[in-house]
């Protein structure tokens, strides 16, 4: 997750804007967040992202990043 947070806001938004890339970024970021700081919420988000809800969560994360500069529940 640190590699994602080190990117500029523009790069983060571009990664979250394109749907297939968005889903892959969500999987990588959510699982790396879980492995860095294990927790029930992070585990649930990581599992949910795998099963297609990642695209919806990715769009939520896109707007959240646009407004606040980081992913939902990932700071």
Secondary structure, DSSP 8 states (H G I E B T S, - for coil): -HHHHTS-HHHHHHHHHSHHHHHHHHHHHHHHHHHHS--HHHHHHHHHIIIIIHHHHHHHHHHHHHHHSS-TT--
